[in-house]
Amino acid sequence: MYSYLAYGLGVRSQLELFKLPSMEVKHDISIRFGAVDHLEKNGNLPDPYLKLTPDEAIFSIDHVGSFQITGGEEIIIQPDDQVDHGLLQRYLVGAGIAILLYQRGRLVLHASAVKINERGIAFLGASGAGKSSIATALFVRGHPLLVDDITAVELDRKGAWIHSGFPQLKLSAQAARVMDIERKGGHFLDDLEDKRSYRIDTPNAATPVELTIIYVITDGAETVIKPIPSQEAIAELVRYSIPPSLVRMNVAGHFVKCVELAKHIKFYRLYRSSSLEQLPELAIRLEKHCLAETDG
């Protein structure tokens, strides 16, 4: 068994993750291999989901395996024969962990996050928008990566908080080359279809970081940063979070979390070119903007 710390939770896993060293932690989550129940297809559910209840989600990925997530505490994996280890990790720490965190009551965003000036800065958007690339560009400038792709937010009266996830990220081969990620602290793990997986040398701290800014990534001819009104921010949070309908949970409660988060932090729309060569310059501009906003 391996033990890790991610999202502020102790993880006990039969599956080795990202070649990370095992550590002694109190276990909040169990990940184990086993038979997944109820594999019969439910025609009322969207692919690839097989079963959804408020406390349980089961999904299956062709040529990867099936995953059963229960009560925000356990993930059972039934891998397909000869499945690639990297792909198994990808779906476990992607959809699997995201659903588990949702079951634990967190607002789970499709976002990558870094720490700048001791504050959490997140990049929200669709798959392929550039969340990982932008976060990596800031990482190579010395800002710790908090989490790639799945950001889980906890809300209280004092603000919004995020924990470090697993210290890994996924990049296209071209993005990794442009940012020279292997020389800047990224350890190549696997080729994953259209991307490559890297383990990152960055502290995985148990202390949460206050989330202060979210940038919503949008295609543009040039870099422009514009404030987003509260109502628009709420709509983007709903759009780029795990929807309650996906896991049959409290729709009203989810919407309230989106409204509360919009009250606590600043939102900006980040228009950016898809050119990877412009990433270093974009990182410098974002760094200056973040420092000005967090100092204020």
Backbone as CSV, one residue per row, in Angstrom:
resi,resn,N_x,N_y,N_z,CA_x,CA_y,CA_z,C_x,C_y,C_z
1,MET,0.843,-1.205,0.000,0.000,0.000,0.000,0.876,1.252,0.000
2,TYR,0.385,2.282,-0.685,1.086,3.558,-0.745,0.241,4.605,-0.019
3,SER,0.928,5.590,0.576,0.227,6.651,1.290,0.665,8.004,0.745
4,TYR,-0.314,8.880,0.487,-0.024,10.197,-0.076,-0.881,11.253,0.619
5,LEU,-0.501,12.500,0.397,-1.302,13.638,0.825,-1.695,14.430,-0.408
6,ALA,-2.991,14.620,-0.616,-3.485,15.385,-1.764,-4.821,15.993,-1.399
7,TYR,-5.027,17.244,-1.797,-6.268,17.967,-1.513,-6.541,18.038,-0.009
8,GLY,-5.463,18.050,0.780,-5.609,18.127,2.228,-6.084,16.839,2.855
9,LEU,-6.067,15.733,2.113,-6.591,14.451,2.574,-5.506,13.379,2.491
10,GLY,-5.527,12.480,3.472,-4.629,11.345,3.426,-5.191,10.272,2.506
11,VAL,-4.363,9.787,1.594,-4.792,8.815,0.592,-4.013,7.518,0.792
12,ARG,-4.724,6.432,0.976,-4.121,5.103,1.056,-4.487,4.366,-0.223
13,SER,-3.479,3.955,-0.998,-3.747,3.451,-2.342,-2.954,2.188,-2.644
14,GLN,-3.632,1.224,-3.266,-2.937,0.055,-3.787,-2.257,0.359,-5.116
15,LEU,-2.659,1.438,-5.761,-2.063,1.841,-7.032,-1.005,2.899,-6.774
16,GLU,0.227,2.645,-7.200,1.269,3.655,-7.059,0.945,4.832,-7.975
17,LEU,1.085,6.052,-7.460,0.720,7.250,-8.203,1.932,8.132,-8.450
18,PHE,2.238,8.365,-9.719,3.223,9.348,-10.159,4.610,9.125,-9.573
19,LYS,4.904,7.882,-9.168,6.222,7.538,-8.611,6.572,8.426,-7.415
20,LEU,5.542,8.800,-6.672,5.744,9.639,-5.490,6.199,8.785,-4.310
21,PRO,7.043,9.343,-3.436,7.393,8.597,-2.223,6.187,8.475,-1.306
22,SER,6.044,7.328,-0.686,4.953,7.120,0.263,5.273,7.850,1.555
23,MET,4.244,8.358,2.243,4.441,9.096,3.490,3.429,8.632,4.527
24,GLU,3.757,8.873,5.781,2.844,8.515,6.858,1.805,9.612,7.034
25,VAL,0.545,9.293,6.775,-0.544,10.253,6.926,-1.767,9.549,7.490
26,LYS,-2.629,10.317,8.116,-3.932,9.794,8.515,-4.742,9.563,7.248
27,HIS,-5.369,8.407,7.125,-6.039,8.046,5.879,-7.508,8.473,5.893
28,ASP,-7.843,9.335,4.939,-9.226,9.772,4.741,-9.869,9.057,3.552
29,ILE,-9.019,8.633,2.605,-9.494,8.046,1.353,-8.792,6.713,1.123
30,SER,-9.540,5.725,0.681,-8.980,4.427,0.324,-9.158,4.206,-1.175
31,ILE,-8.071,3.813,-1.840,-8.112,3.445,-3.257,-7.609,2.011,-3.354
32,ARG,-8.446,1.127,-3.884,-8.048,-0.281,-3.930,-8.566,-0.937,-5.205
33,PHE,-7.963,-2.058,-5.534,-8.426,-2.867,-6.644,-9.513,-3.814,-6.164
34,GLY,-10.485,-4.078,-7.022,-11.548,-5.004,-6.660,-12.583,-5.086,-7.762
35,ALA,-13.593,-5.897,-7.516,-14.693,-6.026,-8.472,-15.662,-4.871,-8.293
36,VAL,-16.030,-4.229,-9.391,-16.977,-3.122,-9.366,-18.378,-3.669,-9.583
37,ASP,-19.293,-3.289,-8.697,-20.664,-3.788,-8.759,-21.464,-3.100,-9.862
38,HIS,-22.583,-3.722,-10.225,-23.590,-3.107,-11.098,-22.997,-2.653,-12.429
39,LEU,-22.319,-3.539,-13.103,-21.722,-3.174,-14.376,-22.710,-3.204,-15.536
40,GLU,-23.959,-3.575,-15.269,-24.931,-3.550,-16.359,-25.177,-2.109,-16.794
41,LYS,-25.353,-1.917,-18.096,-25.522,-0.569,-18.648,-26.902,-0.021,-18.304
42,ASN,-26.926,1.222,-17.827,-28.185,1.918,-17.553,-28.430,2.892,-18.697
43,GLY,-29.440,2.626,-19.513,-29.692,3.449,-20.692,-30.139,4.857,-20.386
44,ASN,-30.491,5.157,-19.130,-30.922,6.504,-18.766,-29.756,7.416,-18.406
45,LEU,-28.545,6.857,-18.359,-27.381,7.639,-17.948,-26.478,7.910,-19.142
46,PRO,-25.803,9.071,-19.117,-24.889,9.386,-20.224,-23.644,8.511,-20.163
47,ASP,-23.115,8.157,-21.317,-21.841,7.428,-21.343,-20.772,8.310,-20.717
48,PRO,-19.826,7.731,-20.008,-19.635,6.303,-19.753,-20.162,5.873,-18.379
49,TYR,-21.163,6.567,-17.829,-21.636,6.262,-16.481,-22.606,5.091,-16.482
50,LEU,-22.458,4.252,-15.467,-23.270,3.057,-15.346,-24.243,3.154,-14.183
51,LYS,-23.882,3.909,-13.163,-24.749,4.042,-12.003,-24.452,5.354,-11.306
52,LEU,-25.504,6.057,-10.915,-25.356,7.308,-10.176,-26.394,7.368,-9.071
53,THR,-25.942,7.606,-7.852,-26.820,7.889,-6.724,-26.161,9.022,-5.947
54,PRO,-26.830,9.600,-4.953,-26.184,10.669,-4.183,-24.866,10.270,-3.536
55,ASP,-24.688,8.982,-3.214,-23.480,8.546,-2.507,-22.572,7.649,-3.325
56,GLU,-22.953,7.355,-4.576,-22.161,6.410,-5.343,-22.176,6.766,-6.823
57,ALA,-21.019,6.624,-7.450,-20.911,6.797,-8.899,-20.055,5.677,-9.452
58,ILE,-20.491,5.094,-10.533,-19.723,4.057,-11.217,-19.601,4.453,-12.678
59,PHE,-18.362,4.419,-13.191,-18.180,4.679,-14.612,-17.143,3.717,-15.169
60,SER,-17.199,3.547,-16.475,-16.319,2.603,-17.145,-15.733,3.251,-18.395
61,ILE,-14.436,3.067,-18.608,-13.736,3.605,-19.777,-13.190,2.426,-20.575
62,ASP,-13.530,2.383,-21.864,-13.048,1.303,-22.716,-11.530,1.219,-22.694
63,HIS,-11.010,0.007,-22.547,-9.574,-0.279,-22.562,-8.833,0.301,-21.360
64,VAL,-9.575,0.774,-20.368,-8.955,1.283,-19.142,-9.473,0.495,-17.941
65,GLY,-10.783,0.585,-17.671,-11.353,-0.136,-16.549,-12.592,0.543,-16.018
66,SER,-13.072,0.040,-14.890,-14.253,0.592,-14.235,-13.866,1.130,-12.864
67,PHE,-14.595,2.175,-12.429,-14.298,2.863,-11.187,-15.587,3.031,-10.385
68,GLN,-15.525,2.732,-9.110,-16.667,2.890,-8.208,-16.249,3.828,-7.081
69,ILE,-16.950,4.964,-6.972,-16.625,5.981,-5.967,-17.780,6.059,-4.983
70,THR,-17.477,5.867,-3.707,-18.533,5.741,-2.713,-18.294,6.646,-1.512
71,GLY,-19.297,7.461,-1.180,-19.333,8.212,0.063,-18.199,9.193,0.284
72,GLY,-17.505,9.571,-0.775,-16.385,10.479,-0.602,-15.217,9.874,0.148
73,GLU,-15.192,8.535,0.243,-14.174,7.874,1.059,-13.436,6.743,0.345
74,GLU,-14.049,6.152,-0.664,-13.437,4.969,-1.261,-13.579,4.975,-2.775
75,ILE,-12.505,4.557,-3.434,-12.530,4.320,-4.874,-12.067,2.890,-5.113
76,ILE,-12.905,2.105,-5.792,-12.545,0.751,-6.190,-12.264,0.768,-7.685
77,ILE,-11.151,0.153,-8.069,-10.743,0.111,-9.475,-10.767,-1.335,-9.953
78,GLN,-11.441,-1.547,-11.053,-11.396,-2.847,-11.730,-10.747,-2.620,-13.094
79,PRO,-9.427,-2.769,-13.179,-8.735,-2.440,-14.431,-8.972,-3.478,-15.509
80,ASP,-8.964,-3.027,-16.758,-8.998,-3.953,-17.874,-7.650,-4.676,-17.968
81,ASP,-7.642,-5.792,-18.644,-6.403,-6.549,-18.820,-5.381,-5.725,-19.592
82,GLN,-4.155,-5.733,-19.093,-3.019,-5.088,-19.750,-3.225,-3.593,-19.969
83,VAL,-3.978,-2.954,-19.077,-4.184,-1.514,-19.200,-2.878,-0.769,-18.932
84,ASP,-2.658,0.307,-19.658,-1.493,1.161,-19.443,-1.607,1.857,-18.091
85,HIS,-0.544,1.795,-17.296,-0.556,2.365,-15.956,-0.854,3.868,-15.990
86,GLY,-0.278,4.573,-16.965,-0.509,6.011,-17.056,-1.956,6.364,-17.310
87,LEU,-2.628,5.582,-18.169,-4.043,5.846,-18.427,-4.889,5.574,-17.191
88,LEU,-4.551,4.537,-16.457,-5.290,4.226,-15.237,-5.170,5.373,-14.235
89,GLN,-3.963,5.892,-14.082,-3.752,7.068,-13.222,-4.564,8.254,-13.694
90,ARG,-4.567,8.463,-15.009,-5.205,9.647,-15.590,-6.683,9.721,-15.227
91,TYR,-7.383,8.583,-15.350,-8.815,8.606,-15.052,-9.083,8.546,-13.553
92,LEU,-8.184,7.925,-12.800,-8.354,7.903,-11.352,-8.254,9.300,-10.764
93,VAL,-7.178,10.029,-11.091,-6.981,11.352,-10.485,-7.713,12.444,-11.256
94,GLY,-8.364,12.079,-12.348,-9.222,13.009,-13.063,-10.652,12.852,-12.604
95,ALA,-11.434,12.059,-13.344,-12.853,11.887,-13.025,-13.068,11.250,-11.657
96,GLY,-12.249,10.245,-11.311,-12.457,9.548,-10.050,-12.305,10.444,-8.831
97,ILE,-11.174,11.122,-8.733,-10.931,12.008,-7.589,-11.893,13.194,-7.610
98,ALA,-12.219,13.707,-8.795,-13.138,14.848,-8.883,-14.503,14.493,-8.296
99,ILE,-15.029,13.323,-8.636,-16.325,12.911,-8.107,-16.242,12.685,-6.603
100,LEU,-15.142,12.067,-6.151,-14.981,11.845,-4.710,-14.972,13.165,-3.946
101,LEU,-14.250,14.159,-4.453,-14.210,15.459,-3.787,-15.577,16.129,-3.803
102,TYR,-16.318,15.939,-4.894,-17.685,16.473,-4.959,-18.556,15.817,-3.893
103,GLN,-18.391,14.502,-3.740,-19.149,13.799,-2.716,-18.812,14.309,-1.312
104,ARG,-17.619,14.845,-1.133,-17.204,15.388,0.163,-17.666,16.830,0.360
105,GLY,-18.420,17.363,-0.594,-19.000,18.681,-0.434,-18.184,19.834,-0.959
106,ARG,-17.136,19.566,-1.710,-16.323,20.658,-2.253,-16.864,21.101,-3.619
107,LEU,-16.575,22.339,-3.948,-16.895,22.858,-5.274,-15.717,22.509,-6.177
108,VAL,-15.927,21.612,-7.118,-14.840,21.073,-7.928,-14.850,21.754,-9.295
109,LEU,-13.765,22.428,-9.607,-13.655,23.214,-10.830,-12.691,22.577,-11.817
110,HIS,-12.994,22.748,-13.105,-12.050,22.354,-14.151,-11.041,23.492,-14.273
111,ALA,-10.058,23.474,-13.391,-9.112,24.582,-13.292,-7.764,24.083,-12.809
112,SER,-6.714,24.763,-13.231,-5.376,24.572,-12.698,-5.045,25.780,-11.829
113,ALA,-4.197,25.582,-10.813,-3.931,26.673,-9.876,-2.459,26.711,-9.478
114,VAL,-1.970,27.920,-9.256,-0.614,28.151,-8.755,-0.689,29.084,-7.550
115,LYS,0.446,29.226,-6.868,0.514,30.144,-5.735,1.425,31.306,-6.092
116,ILE,0.871,32.509,-6.044,1.629,33.734,-6.308,1.425,34.675,-5.139
117,ASN,2.515,35.156,-4.586,2.416,36.086,-3.447,1.608,35.465,-2.301
118,GLU,1.807,34.145,-2.096,1.149,33.378,-1.026,-0.363,33.285,-1.197
119,ARG,-0.875,33.561,-2.395,-2.308,33.445,-2.671,-2.548,32.461,-3.811
120,GLY,-3.702,31.839,-3.796,-4.063,30.913,-4.850,-4.638,31.634,-6.061
121,ILE,-4.129,31.287,-7.230,-4.573,31.870,-8.500,-4.969,30.714,-9.407
122,ALA,-6.212,30.716,-9.894,-6.702,29.589,-10.686,-7.038,30.011,-12.108
123,PHE,-6.912,29.053,-13.019,-7.201,29.266,-14.437,-8.293,28.284,-14.839
124,LEU,-9.446,28.834,-15.201,-10.664,28.068,-15.430,-10.951,28.005,-16.920
125,GLY,-11.404,26.850,-17.404,-11.756,26.782,-18.817,-11.983,25.372,-19.289
126,ALA,-12.323,25.275,-20.552,-12.620,23.981,-21.160,-11.342,23.192,-21.395
127,SER,-11.496,21.919,-21.701,-10.351,21.099,-22.063,-9.683,21.679,-23.299
128,GLY,-8.370,21.841,-23.241,-7.629,22.407,-24.358,-7.521,23.913,-24.342
129,ALA,-8.091,24.567,-23.315,-8.054,26.035,-23.252,-6.671,26.567,-22.910
130,GLY,-5.844,25.738,-22.282,-4.499,26.181,-21.910,-4.276,26.306,-20.421
131,LYS,-5.133,25.702,-19.609,-5.004,25.799,-18.145,-3.632,25.290,-17.673
132,SER,-3.283,24.095,-18.128,-2.022,23.485,-17.683,-0.817,24.247,-18.215
133,SER,-0.890,24.678,-19.458,0.239,25.391,-20.059,0.510,26.708,-19.345
134,ILE,-0.544,27.449,-19.027,-0.372,28.729,-18.336,0.163,28.503,-16.931
135,ALA,-0.398,27.517,-16.226,0.090,27.216,-14.879,1.561,26.807,-14.916
136,THR,1.946,26.040,-15.936,3.338,25.608,-16.060,4.255,26.785,-16.356
137,ALA,3.807,27.704,-17.204,4.615,28.887,-17.509,4.896,29.702,-16.250
138,LEU,3.926,29.758,-15.346,4.144,30.454,-14.074,5.019,29.626,-13.134
139,PHE,4.851,28.317,-13.181,5.683,27.431,-12.357,7.160,27.595,-12.699
140,VAL,7.492,27.649,-13.982,8.904,27.753,-14.360,9.474,29.116,-13.993
141,ARG,8.610,30.079,-13.671,9.079,31.374,-13.169,9.182,31.385,-11.637
142,GLY,8.963,30.232,-11.018,9.191,30.127,-9.591,7.962,30.117,-8.718
143,HIS,6.778,30.064,-9.322,5.540,30.052,-8.540,5.051,28.613,-8.384
144,PRO,4.895,28.133,-7.162,4.539,26.725,-6.951,3.232,26.334,-7.626
145,LEU,3.258,25.176,-8.260,2.035,24.600,-8.810,1.235,24.006,-7.661
146,LEU,-0.029,24.375,-7.557,-0.896,23.801,-6.544,-1.627,22.571,-7.064
147,VAL,-2.211,22.685,-8.231,-2.985,21.563,-8.770,-3.181,21.757,-10.264
148,ASP,-3.211,20.642,-10.979,-3.441,20.679,-12.417,-4.811,20.108,-12.744
149,ASP,-5.644,20.897,-13.378,-6.897,20.468,-14.006,-8.076,20.295,-13.052
150,ILE,-7.870,19.786,-11.842,-8.966,19.576,-10.900,-8.689,20.379,-9.638
151,THR,-9.385,21.504,-9.474,-9.237,22.363,-8.298,-10.488,22.252,-7.447
152,ALA,-10.320,21.883,-6.176,-11.446,21.699,-5.254,-11.448,22.830,-4.237
153,VAL,-12.551,23.544,-4.160,-12.656,24.750,-3.331,-13.505,24.464,-2.097
154,GLU,-12.994,24.900,-0.941,-13.759,24.864,0.301,-14.096,26.305,0.685
155,LEU,-15.340,26.534,1.077,-15.802,27.875,1.417,-16.140,27.957,2.893
156,ASP,-15.740,29.075,3.530,-16.187,29.373,4.885,-16.388,30.877,4.996
157,ARG,-16.659,31.348,6.187,-16.950,32.772,6.350,-15.751,33.660,6.054
158,LYS,-14.566,33.096,6.140,-13.356,33.888,5.931,-12.927,33.949,4.468
159,GLY,-13.429,33.053,3.635,-13.018,33.080,2.236,-13.113,31.739,1.559
160,ALA,-12.360,31.607,0.484,-12.324,30.388,-0.321,-10.914,29.810,-0.237
161,TRP,-10.820,28.486,-0.129,-9.540,27.839,0.140,-9.347,26.647,-0.788
162,ILE,-8.084,26.454,-1.199,-7.744,25.289,-2.006,-6.499,24.623,-1.425
163,HIS,-6.436,23.305,-1.572,-5.271,22.538,-1.168,-4.486,22.107,-2.407
164,SER,-3.231,21.802,-2.184,-2.428,21.205,-3.252,-3.009,19.856,-3.631
165,GLY,-3.014,19.564,-4.928,-3.413,18.250,-5.393,-2.190,17.359,-5.525
166,PHE,-2.255,16.368,-6.397,-1.077,15.559,-6.669,-0.085,16.406,-7.464
167,PRO,1.209,16.329,-7.146,2.205,17.180,-7.828,2.535,16.654,-9.218
168,GLN,1.584,16.799,-10.119,1.759,16.319,-11.485,0.992,17.212,-12.433
169,LEU,1.360,17.166,-13.701,0.614,17.905,-14.714,0.728,17.205,-16.050
170,LYS,-0.174,17.586,-16.936,-0.202,17.019,-18.285,-0.002,18.142,-19.289
171,LEU,0.928,17.930,-20.220,1.256,18.934,-21.222,1.407,18.272,-22.582
172,SER,1.145,19.053,-23.624,1.497,18.576,-24.958,3.024,18.545,-25.056
173,ALA,3.520,17.705,-25.935,4.970,17.605,-26.107,5.561,18.949,-26.521
174,GLN,4.822,19.704,-27.345,5.316,21.007,-27.807,5.394,21.998,-26.656
175,ALA,4.357,22.021,-25.800,4.374,22.936,-24.648,5.507,22.588,-23.698
176,ALA,5.721,21.297,-23.469,6.811,20.870,-22.585,8.160,21.307,-23.135
177,ARG,8.301,21.254,-24.462,9.556,21.649,-25.086,9.752,23.161,-25.007
178,VAL,8.708,23.939,-25.296,8.810,25.400,-25.259,9.227,25.884,-23.876
179,MET,8.669,25.263,-22.829,8.957,25.704,-21.462,10.076,24.917,-20.796
180,ASP,10.695,24.002,-21.563,11.841,23.240,-21.066,11.531,22.647,-19.694
181,ILE,10.368,21.985,-19.591,9.848,21.587,-18.293,10.743,20.578,-17.575
182,GLU,11.421,19.706,-18.312,12.250,18.708,-17.646,13.466,19.342,-16.989
183,ARG,13.983,20.418,-17.542,15.107,21.106,-16.906,14.647,21.991,-15.751
184,LYS,13.345,22.354,-15.733,12.823,23.254,-14.710,12.145,22.517,-13.544
185,GLY,12.321,21.201,-13.464,11.784,20.482,-12.309,10.664,19.525,-12.619
186,GLY,10.459,19.200,-13.888,9.427,18.236,-14.248,10.048,16.899,-14.636
187,HIS,9.556,15.819,-14.053,10.089,14.485,-14.322,9.110,13.721,-15.211
188,PHE,9.536,13.378,-16.413,8.658,12.698,-17.363,8.196,11.369,-16.784
189,LEU,6.879,11.092,-16.916,6.306,9.842,-16.427,5.802,8.966,-17.562
190,ASP,4.847,9.502,-18.354,4.203,8.674,-19.382,3.755,9.541,-20.549
191,ASP,3.648,8.905,-21.716,2.921,9.486,-22.846,1.461,9.076,-22.705
192,LEU,0.560,10.074,-22.706,-0.862,9.811,-22.510,-1.640,10.321,-23.711
193,GLU,-1.800,9.476,-24.715,-2.534,9.850,-25.910,-1.964,11.152,-26.479
194,ASP,-2.671,12.278,-26.341,-2.221,13.528,-26.952,-1.351,14.365,-26.031
195,LYS,-1.078,13.888,-24.808,-0.294,14.681,-23.862,0.769,13.815,-23.196
196,ARG,1.634,14.495,-22.423,2.658,13.802,-21.652,2.434,14.131,-20.179
197,SER,2.734,13.184,-19.323,2.542,13.351,-17.882,3.895,13.595,-17.216
198,TYR,3.911,14.576,-16.292,5.122,14.922,-15.558,4.831,15.005,-14.065
199,ARG,5.786,14.537,-13.263,5.751,14.798,-11.826,6.560,16.063,-11.569
200,ILE,6.043,16.903,-10.676,6.631,18.219,-10.460,7.285,18.295,-9.081
201,ASP,8.477,18.904,-9.031,9.129,19.158,-7.752,8.516,20.402,-7.118
202,THR,7.516,20.196,-6.290,6.863,21.318,-5.618,6.294,20.817,-4.307
203,PRO,6.314,21.629,-3.245,5.814,21.154,-1.950,4.332,20.801,-2.011
204,ASN,3.978,19.680,-1.406,2.575,19.288,-1.306,2.141,19.536,0.130
205,ALA,1.799,20.778,0.437,1.562,21.186,1.817,0.160,20.835,2.279
206,ALA,0.053,20.570,3.588,-1.258,20.279,4.169,-2.053,21.550,4.430
207,THR,-1.369,22.694,4.489,-2.037,23.956,4.791,-2.750,24.496,3.549
208,PRO,-4.035,24.839,3.666,-4.751,25.374,2.495,-4.267,26.770,2.125
209,VAL,-4.464,27.126,0.883,-4.087,28.439,0.360,-5.365,29.192,0.013
210,GLU,-5.406,30.477,0.338,-6.591,31.264,0.027,-6.659,31.525,-1.474
211,LEU,-7.796,31.202,-2.066,-8.033,31.472,-3.484,-8.517,32.906,-3.623
212,THR,-7.811,33.707,-4.428,-8.152,35.130,-4.524,-8.541,35.585,-5.931
213,ILE,-8.051,34.898,-6.959,-8.349,35.303,-8.336,-8.620,34.066,-9.185
214,ILE,-9.638,34.147,-10.030,-9.857,33.149,-11.074,-9.856,33.867,-12.423
215,TYR,-9.037,33.351,-13.332,-9.020,33.820,-14.712,-9.777,32.797,-15.570
216,VAL,-10.760,33.261,-16.314,-11.488,32.405,-17.241,-10.820,32.539,-18.609
217,ILE,-10.276,31.452,-19.118,-9.485,31.497,-20.349,-10.397,31.493,-21.577
218,THR,-10.122,32.453,-22.468,-10.912,32.609,-23.692,-9.961,32.875,-24.853
219,ASP,-10.235,32.301,-26.015,-9.400,32.547,-27.194,-9.453,34.019,-27.577
220,GLY,-8.317,34.531,-28.010,-8.256,35.916,-28.462,-7.037,36.126,-29.339
221,ALA,-7.052,37.187,-30.132,-5.928,37.472,-31.021,-4.724,37.978,-30.234
222,GLU,-4.981,38.634,-29.105,-3.896,39.155,-28.271,-4.304,39.063,-26.808
223,THR,-3.346,39.251,-25.920,-3.604,39.133,-24.490,-4.371,40.338,-23.977
224,VAL,-5.541,40.085,-23.416,-6.366,41.126,-22.799,-6.938,40.545,-21.511
225,ILE,-6.914,41.328,-20.435,-7.464,40.908,-19.153,-8.574,41.880,-18.771
226,LYS,-9.799,41.358,-18.608,-10.941,42.213,-18.298,-11.703,41.657,-17.099
227,PRO,-12.159,42.528,-16.190,-12.977,42.051,-15.060,-14.275,41.416,-15.555
228,ILE,-14.750,40.423,-14.806,-16.011,39.757,-15.124,-17.046,40.133,-14.075
229,PRO,-18.228,40.609,-14.478,-19.297,40.900,-13.514,-19.713,39.640,-12.754
230,SER,-20.285,39.834,-11.577,-20.623,38.730,-10.692,-21.530,37.699,-11.359
231,GLN,-22.588,38.135,-12.041,-23.519,37.188,-12.659,-22.833,36.350,-13.733
232,GLU,-21.970,36.988,-14.485,-21.231,36.263,-15.520,-20.260,35.269,-14.888
233,ALA,-19.646,35.675,-13.773,-18.728,34.786,-13.061,-19.455,33.540,-12.569
234,ILE,-20.652,33.716,-12.031,-21.441,32.571,-11.552,-21.733,31.612,-12.700
235,ALA,-22.109,32.164,-13.844,-22.406,31.321,-15.006,-21.179,30.520,-15.437
236,GLU,-19.994,31.132,-15.383,-18.771,30.424,-15.763,-18.427,29.333,-14.749
237,LEU,-18.676,29.583,-13.481,-18.430,28.564,-12.463,-19.340,27.358,-12.668
238,VAL,-20.596,27.620,-12.959,-21.530,26.520,-13.228,-21.096,25.751,-14.481
239,ARG,-20.664,26.486,-15.468,-20.271,25.876,-16.745,-19.039,24.983,-16.600
240,TYR,-18.068,25.423,-15.782,-16.799,24.713,-15.679,-16.595,24.058,-14.316
241,SER,-17.653,23.535,-13.759,-17.547,22.731,-12.549,-18.260,21.414,-12.775
242,ILE,-18.038,20.471,-11.874,-18.760,19.204,-11.979,-20.211,19.468,-11.634
243,PRO,-21.125,19.288,-12.570,-22.532,19.632,-12.305,-23.189,18.626,-11.375
244,PRO,-24.117,19.087,-10.541,-24.794,18.173,-9.628,-25.566,17.076,-10.339
245,SER,-26.052,17.363,-11.544,-26.796,16.347,-12.281,-25.920,15.140,-12.609
246,LEU,-24.603,15.366,-12.687,-23.681,14.287,-13.029,-23.585,13.259,-11.918
247,VAL,-23.691,13.704,-10.673,-23.546,12.785,-9.547,-24.795,12.747,-8.672
248,ARG,-25.912,13.252,-9.206,-27.208,13.177,-8.532,-27.163,13.771,-7.122
249,MET,-26.580,14.958,-7.022,-26.519,15.612,-5.718,-27.326,16.896,-5.731
250,ASN,-27.184,17.685,-4.679,-28.021,18.850,-4.425,-27.750,19.968,-5.429
251,VAL,-28.662,20.154,-6.377,-28.486,21.190,-7.395,-28.478,22.575,-6.761
252,ALA,-29.418,22.820,-5.854,-29.495,24.133,-5.203,-28.233,24.417,-4.405
253,GLY,-27.741,23.413,-3.678,-26.533,23.603,-2.881,-25.322,23.913,-3.734
254,HIS,-25.234,23.276,-4.887,-24.129,23.542,-5.805,-24.183,24.988,-6.305
255,PHE,-25.368,25.437,-6.677,-25.512,26.807,-7.173,-25.152,27.822,-6.082
256,VAL,-25.547,27.542,-4.852,-25.217,28.437,-3.732,-23.703,28.545,-3.574
257,LYS,-22.978,27.434,-3.716,-21.512,27.478,-3.624,-20.930,28.365,-4.715
258,CYS,-21.463,28.264,-5.928,-20.981,29.110,-7.024,-21.227,30.587,-6.722
259,VAL,-22.400,30.897,-6.172,-22.723,32.285,-5.814,-21.783,32.787,-4.720
260,GLU,-21.542,31.966,-3.706,-20.676,32.368,-2.602,-19.247,32.590,-3.073
261,LEU,-18.757,31.721,-3.950,-17.398,31.890,-4.449,-17.275,33.179,-5.245
262,ALA,-18.289,33.496,-6.037,-18.273,34.738,-6.817,-18.221,35.965,-5.911
263,LYS,-18.733,35.856,-4.696,-18.689,36.963,-3.743,-17.305,37.128,-3.119
264,HIS,-16.592,36.021,-2.980,-15.354,36.029,-2.199,-14.129,36.463,-2.984
265,ILE,-14.100,36.211,-4.297,-12.857,36.409,-5.041,-13.076,37.276,-6.270
266,LYS,-11.949,37.631,-6.908,-11.982,38.443,-8.115,-11.962,37.542,-9.353
267,PHE,-12.740,37.924,-10.363,-12.812,37.170,-11.614,-12.376,38.058,-12.774
268,TYR,-11.574,37.465,-13.642,-11.155,38.157,-14.860,-11.274,37.205,-16.041
269,ARG,-11.587,37.789,-17.204,-11.531,37.003,-18.428,-10.173,37.240,-19.059
270,LEU,-9.486,36.155,-19.328,-8.162,36.225,-19.922,-8.257,35.817,-21.389
271,TYR,-8.187,36.807,-22.269,-8.132,36.533,-23.704,-6.667,36.272,-24.061
272,ARG,-6.436,35.169,-24.753,-5.049,34.827,-25.063,-4.948,34.131,-26.406
273,SER,-3.816,34.322,-27.050,-3.523,33.606,-28.283,-3.154,32.165,-27.943
274,SER,-3.411,31.261,-28.862,-3.050,29.860,-28.653,-1.575,29.590,-28.928
275,SER,-0.832,30.618,-29.327,0.582,30.447,-29.640,1.372,30.085,-28.388
276,LEU,2.040,28.946,-28.408,2.826,28.516,-27.255,4.059,29.399,-27.064
277,GLU,4.571,29.941,-28.145,5.760,30.792,-28.047,5.495,32.055,-27.231
278,GLN,4.217,32.443,-27.092,3.882,33.643,-26.329,3.684,33.358,-24.836
279,LEU,3.782,32.092,-24.428,3.538,31.745,-23.031,4.483,32.430,-22.048
280,PRO,5.797,32.494,-22.304,6.668,33.185,-21.345,6.273,34.648,-21.128
281,GLU,5.935,35.338,-22.217,5.511,36.737,-22.095,4.173,36.840,-21.360
282,LEU,3.248,35.905,-21.637,1.959,35.879,-20.950,2.151,35.660,-19.457
283,ALA,3.069,34.777,-19.087,3.326,34.508,-17.676,3.821,35.761,-16.952
284,ILE,4.676,36.522,-17.595,5.183,37.761,-16.979,4.047,38.749,-16.764
285,ARG,3.174,38.874,-17.761,2.049,39.802,-17.633,1.088,39.366,-16.531
286,LEU,0.804,38.069,-16.471,-0.077,37.567,-15.422,0.540,37.743,-14.041
287,GLU,1.816,37.506,-13.953,2.520,37.686,-12.678,2.363,39.117,-12.175
288,LYS,2.567,40.075,-13.037,2.437,41.485,-12.651,1.003,41.820,-12.259
289,HIS,0.044,41.287,-13.019,-1.351,41.560,-12.724,-1.752,40.947,-11.378
290,CYS,-1.349,39.714,-11.137,-1.665,39.038,-9.872,-1.051,39.760,-8.689
291,LEU,0.210,40.134,-8.808,0.871,40.817,-7.697,0.213,42.150,-7.385
292,ALA,-0.215,42.877,-8.425,-0.896,44.141,-8.209,-2.233,43.921,-7.521
293,GLU,-2.960,42.887,-7.911,-4.273,42.622,-7.346,-4.186,42.088,-5.927
294,THR,-3.247,41.199,-5.653,-3.139,40.629,-4.303,-2.516,41.611,-3.326
295,ASP,-1.649,42.477,-3.806,-1.099,43.523,-2.922,-2.175,44.512,-2.515
296,GLY,-3.172,44.703,-3.437,-4.247,45.640,-3.150,-5.242,45.084,-2.184
